[in-house]
Each structure stands twice: as structure tokens, then as C-alpha cells.
Amino acid sequence: MKNPLKAKIQKGQPVVGAFVGLGHPDVTETLSRAGFDWLLIDGEHGPLGLETMQTMMMAMNGSNCTPIVRVEWNEPVIIKRVLDIGAYGVLVPWVNSKEEAEAAVQACRYPPEGIRGFGPRRASRFDPEYRATANDELLVSVQIETQKAVDNLDEIAAVEGVDALFIGPYDLSNNMGFGVPPQWDNPRFLGALEAVLHVCEEHDKAPGLYANMDNIKWAIEKGFIYNTVGEADGFLAYGAEQALKKAKG
């Protein structure tokens, strides 16, 4: 197994992805060829079952885009199953402590480094080296979306096997008491983002952010390298709005 996305972020190269909660392979087939480095197939908030996720990843075959799955929860059976159907890594929501970060890593790794059961099915079907390389190549990213996580940033980032800390700005803002959308100019909120950047630099992890078209340039200039720039539903709505503006204008 070779994970081009992990290789890029380990070199400090900014990568850009998109969230996908629309459950059809046509969506990932199209977006994976648009130039994104990675697509985040959203199993937490998207209405996606395992069979749908698998076909969405299969549609990305032949592209230069890496499939990552945001799992419903930090639960080893859920993580095992999305890796077995071919995800190159996971984004684990609501990680608030060292112990929860360690659990996410353990769920992604085969023994003796972890507890992942062996049965990779699609992931190893055309890759005889999968078992030998998966522990090193799978990308483990944890989502920072609470004040508790911010308070425990140093111990979370220190966990061996965590590759990236990804900020969910809407949940983080909501949890900090600022509501949604995030108050991007609020000093306390910005301080939390700065803290993630600092701790990632200290522990050689990749800082990431759910950004949008308005702030992606700012995010990259700040030092966030593992970013998304919106989601498939929004792209569909935006494209339709722009086409209608031209037609009606």
C-alpha cells in the first residue's frame, strides 16, 4: 500500500479536499478527477451505508485522489469496516483526550501495534503488500471540535500514530459558546486555531481545517495544510445558482 496523501502532508505540502455526503459514485468519480488531492466520504453526517461508501471509493479508481472516510464514531468495529472496504485513512470525530486518540490509532493498526482484526477484503484484493504496509501507510486524523480537545491538545498531538489534527470549526465554535457560523474574527476562537497550529508544529503533525472558498487562502497562509474547501452539496447548489444567474441575467 502506498498513500500519496500521507506522503504529501508528511512533506508539509498543502493538500485540498472536499467533503462528500451525496451517496452516489458519480459524485466521487467526477470530483476525484477535478484536481482534489483527497475526498472525505462523510459517514458521520452523510446518509451513507458501507455498500454505498465502497462503490463511491471504487469510482475513484484511476484518479490521483485519495479516499478518506469520516467514521460515525471512534469505535473500532466501525473503523475496521471502512478500512476493509478500501479507505486510505479515517477522520475520527469528537476526539477530546489522549486516550481517545490512542484508541483511534489502535483501531487502525494490526497487532502488535493495534487491535484491528484481519479481513481486509477489497483493501488487499489487488495489493499483496497490504498487510505489511497498512500500519505505516494509513492516515489517522482526529477531529478537534470541543473546548476539552483544545485544553488537551498537547497530549492528543503527542500520541504516536496520529498524523493530523483537523479542526471542525462549526462544532468547535458551537461548543465554545459562539454558535454557528463560526466567529472567525473572535480572539478566543482564533486563539484555539492558533493553538492547534502551534501544537502540530511542536509534534510534527499536520494541521487541518474545514475551510471554504472565502477563507481557504487565509487557512493555507496561516499554516493549515490538510484542508477541505467545501462539500459536494454546496458545489451543486453554487453551480446551479451561477448557471441561473447567467440564464436569467
C-alpha positions in Angstrom: 0.0 0.0 0.0 1.2 3.5 -0.9 -0.7 6.5 0.4 0.1 9.6 -1.8 -2.0 11.9 0.5 0.0 10.9 3.6 3.3 11.3 1.7 2.3 14.9 0.7 1.4 16.0 4.2 4.4 14.4 5.7 6.5 16.7 3.4 4.5 19.7 4.6 2.8 20.1 1.2 -0.7 21.7 1.4 -3.5 19.4 0.1 -7.0 20.3 -0.7 -10.1 18.1 -0.4 -13.8 18.2 -0.2 -16.5 16.6 1.9 -18.9 14.2 0.1 -22.2 13.3 1.7 -24.1 12.7 -1.5 -24.3 8.9 -1.8 -23.6 8.2 -5.4 -20.4 7.0 -7.2 -21.0 9.6 -10.0 -20.2 12.3 -7.4 -16.8 10.9 -6.3 -16.0 9.9 -9.9 -16.4 13.5 -11.0 -14.8 15.2 -8.1 -11.9 12.8 -7.9 -10.9 14.0 -11.4 -11.4 17.7 -10.7 -8.0 18.1 -9.1 -8.7 17.5 -5.4 -5.9 15.7 -3.5 -8.5 13.9 -1.4 -12.2 13.4 -0.8 -13.7 12.9 2.6 -16.6 10.5 2.4 -18.8 11.5 5.3 -20.1 8.6 7.3 -20.8 10.8 10.3 -23.4 13.2 9.0 -23.9 11.8 5.5 -26.7 9.2 5.0 -24.2 6.6 3.7 -24.0 2.9 4.3 -21.0 0.7 3.8 -22.1 -0.6 0.4 -22.5 3.0 -0.9 -19.2 4.1 0.5 -17.5 1.2 -1.2 -18.9 2.0 -4.6 -18.0 5.7 -4.1 -14.4 4.7 -3.5 -14.4 2.3 -6.4 -15.5 5.1 -8.7 -12.3 7.0 -7.7 -10.1 4.2 -9.1 -7.7 5.5 -11.7 -7.7 9.0 -10.3 -4.9 10.8 -8.3 -7.4 11.5 -5.5 -7.2 9.7 -2.1 -10.4 8.4 -0.4 -10.7 9.1 3.4 -13.7 8.3 5.4 -15.1 10.2 8.4 -16.5 7.5 10.6 -19.6 7.8 12.7 -17.7 7.5 15.9 -14.4 6.5 17.5 -15.4 2.8 17.5 -13.0 0.0 16.4 -15.6 -2.1 14.6 -16.8 0.9 12.5 -13.2 1.9 11.7 -12.2 -1.6 10.8 -15.0 -2.0 8.3 -14.4 1.3 6.4 -10.7 0.4 6.1 -11.6 -3.1 4.9 -13.6 -1.7 2.0 -10.7 0.4 0.9 -10.4 3.7 2.7 -6.8 5.1 2.9 -7.5 6.5 6.3 -10.0 7.9 8.6 -11.1 11.2 10.2 -12.3 10.4 13.7 -14.8 12.8 15.2 -15.0 14.2 18.7 -11.5 13.2 19.9 -11.0 15.0 23.2 -8.2 13.2 25.1 -5.0 11.3 24.8 -6.9 8.0 25.5 -9.4 8.7 22.7 -6.6 9.5 20.3 -4.8 6.3 21.2 -8.0 4.3 20.7 -8.3 5.7 17.1 -4.8 4.7 16.3 -5.2 1.2 17.8 -8.3 0.6 15.7 -6.4 1.4 12.5 -3.4 -0.8 13.2 -2.9 -4.6 13.0 -1.3 -6.3 16.0 1.1 -6.0 17.7 0.8 -2.2 17.3 -3.0 -2.2 17.4 -6.2 -4.2 17.6 -7.5 -4.3 14.0 -8.9 -7.7 13.1 -7.6 -9.2 9.8 -10.0 -9.4 7.0 -9.2 -6.5 4.6 -11.2 -7.9 1.6 -11.2 -5.1 -1.0 -8.3 -3.2 0.5 -5.9 -6.1 -0.2 -7.6 -7.6 -3.2 -5.0 -6.3 -5.6 -2.3 -5.5 -3.1 -0.2 -8.4 -1.8 1.8 -6.0 0.4 -1.3 -4.5 2.2 -0.8 -6.3 5.5 2.9 -5.4 5.6 2.4 -1.8 4.8 -1.1 -0.7 6.1 0.1 0.2 9.6 2.5 2.7 8.2 0.5 4.0 5.2 -3.0 4.5 6.6 -3.7 8.1 7.5 -5.1 8.7 11.0 -6.6 12.1 11.5 -8.5 13.2 14.6 -11.1 16.0 14.7 -10.7 18.9 17.2 -14.1 20.3 17.8 -14.5 21.0 21.5 -13.0 23.2 24.2 -12.0 20.0 26.0 -10.0 18.9 23.0 -8.3 22.4 22.8 -7.4 22.0 26.5 -5.8 18.6 25.8 -4.1 19.5 22.5 -0.6 18.7 23.6 -1.4 15.2 24.8 -3.5 14.5 21.8 -0.8 15.6 19.4 1.8 13.6 21.3 0.1 10.3 20.5 2.2 8.2 18.2 0.3 7.3 15.1 -1.9 10.4 14.9 -0.9 12.0 11.6 -3.2 15.1 11.6 -5.4 17.3 13.8 -8.4 18.5 11.8 -10.5 21.4 13.1 -14.2 21.2 12.7 -14.8 25.0 13.0 -18.6 24.8 13.3 -18.7 22.3 16.1 -15.7 24.0 17.8 -17.4 27.4 17.7 -20.7 25.9 18.9 -19.0 24.1 21.7 -17.1 27.2 22.8 -20.4 29.1 23.1 -20.1 31.2 20.0 -22.8 29.4 17.9 -22.7 29.0 14.1 -21.4 30.1 11.7 -18.0 30.4 13.4 -16.9 33.8 14.6 -13.7 33.8 12.5 -12.6 37.2 14.0 -13.3 36.3 17.6 -9.9 36.4 19.5 -10.7 33.4 21.7 -11.8 31.3 18.7 -8.7 32.4 16.7 -6.6 31.5 19.7 -7.9 27.9 19.6 -7.0 27.7 15.9 -3.5 29.1 16.7 -3.1 26.6 19.4 -3.7 23.8 17.0 -1.1 25.2 14.6 1.4 25.5 17.4 1.0 22.0 18.9 1.1 20.5 15.4 4.4 22.2 14.7 5.8 21.0 18.1 4.8 17.4 17.5 5.3 17.3 13.7 1.7 16.7 12.9 -0.4 18.1 10.0 -2.9 20.8 11.0 -6.1 20.7 9.1 -9.3 22.8 8.7 -12.7 22.6 7.2 -12.3 25.8 5.1 -14.4 27.3 2.4 -13.9 29.3 -0.8 -13.7 32.5 1.2 -11.1 31.5 3.6 -9.0 28.8 2.0 -6.2 31.2 1.0 -6.1 32.5 4.6 -6.0 29.0 6.0 -3.1 27.9 3.9 -1.2 31.1 4.6 -1.8 30.6 8.3 -0.1 27.2 8.0 -3.0 24.7 7.7 -2.0 22.1 5.2 -4.7 19.4 5.4 -7.8 21.2 4.3 -11.1 20.9 2.6 -12.7 23.7 0.7 -16.4 22.9 0.9 -18.6 20.0 0.2 -20.4 18.3 -2.7 -23.9 19.6 -1.8 -22.6 23.2 -1.7 -20.8 22.8 -5.0 -24.0 21.5 -6.6 -26.0 24.4 -5.2 -23.4 27.0 -6.1 -23.1 25.7 -9.7 -26.8 25.8 -10.1 -27.0 29.3 -8.8 -24.3 30.6 -11.0 -25.9 29.0 -14.1 -29.3 30.5 -13.2 -27.8 33.9 -12.7 -26.3 33.8 -16.2 -29.6 32.5 -17.7 -31.8 34.9 -16.0 -29.5 37.9 -16.5 
